[in-house]
Amino acid sequence: MKPLVMAIFCMALTGLADAQADGQQSGPNERRASLNQERSRLEADFAAEDAICHDRFAVNSCLETVDVKRRAAMAQLRRQEILLNDEERKNRAEAQRRKIEEKSSPESLQQATRQRAAAVEDYLLRQERDKNRQDERAASPSSQQSARDARSQKLIEHQKKNQARAAKQAAAAEEAKKFNDRQKKADARRAQYDADQLSHPPAKSRPLPLP
């Protein structure tokens, strides 16, 4: 009986050691899942040992031996869980510290200031729009018509200004085109004149008669 019990106990400790070694290479979530899986496996093994003890002659002694192993294995698991909990608390504290540092950085403060300014501006604009709508609803029909006429007049004036600007730009473009045409013609006449001078050199003057 004892060799079998010791063999199972050694297997349990080996499983815990393997789980701890694997946990050192994985994250907290994977390590916690591995610990839970190891606990389930150990509980199943110890339940099987309890069943074996009931078939033995010295049932109580066998059960006590299994309980000693169970407490040792579960204590080892508990120690690993405590270490894991401490590590997770340290990780959360470090993450919170980094988050606070990021929020307190100059860039974050400037961004927060811009966001607050944009929110205030948006709030004021919404208030202004709501006030204008209320004023329009509260205004008399004649006032509403006057407001519409004023907006229409502004639109017409804006269109006239755009048309005048377009006409001015077109006139300037036409004037520039004419100037370029005159320059081209003048250049052509000058080139023709130079060519004529080269092809028809001036006649040599006769010498004066001797006295």
Secondary structure, 3 states (H helix, E strand, C coil): CHHHHHHHHHHHHHHHHHHHHHHHCCCHHHHHHHHHHHHHHHHHHHHHHHHHHHCCCCHHHHHHHHHHHHHHHHHHHHHHHHHHHHHHHHHHHHHHHHHHHHHCCHHHHHHHHHHHHHHHHHHHHHHHHHHHHHHHHHCCHHHHHHHHHHHHHHHHHHHHHHHHHHHHHHHHHHHHHHHHHHHHHHHHHHHHHHHHHHHCCCCCCCCCCCC
